[in-house]
């Protein structure tokens, strides 16, 4: 089973930047697309971004398009989320997720990392 | 974008009860429908994929059904550890979308 561990969260001022990382344990990392999902305090789950197995294709929610960039390093089994021009509404727990049961499946989730955007 | 509508938004039930949660997609999703359980302070946990397939290690008290645009999650013989929030999610096309969640509470 794939284990996912996120890191890089923290407190950042509005307009600032932050890069999240998600390290995967599975040898099958390069066989799966990877996804970031966030959850604002007390709210539901919101898809943020996904990247294909090779990294050639990336997808973004309208709310982050142009500000966030997803990338992956398959030899390091790690996916990243570069977040720029952060806003208060980006405050959330950010989870990475992936899975083998489908091209866009979210079978396995990390524990999440908290991003707080505040002055 | 495909909209996912869950009902009810909250549900009160007793230990031992059987409950059903419904999820409707705004268009057909080829059965690319997943159900997740989330407990306070924890990451979501996948229960069901492909509308009706049980994830490895998930008890058979959880079952999923449906096709086309209408799907259900049924939980039988509720136990205290089952009281949580449940989400449906379509993974047929981007943007991936989730239902708003159903909070299952102890009566």
Interface residues (C-beta under 8 A of the other chain):
Chain A: X1 X35 X37 X44 X45 X46 X47 X50 X59 X61 X62 X95 X99 X101 X102 X103 X104 X105 X106 X107 X108 X109 X110 X111 X112
Chain B: X32 X34 X36 X38 X43 X44 X45 X46 X49 X50 X53 X55 X56 X87 X89 X91 X92 X94 X95 X96 X97 X98 X99 X100 X101
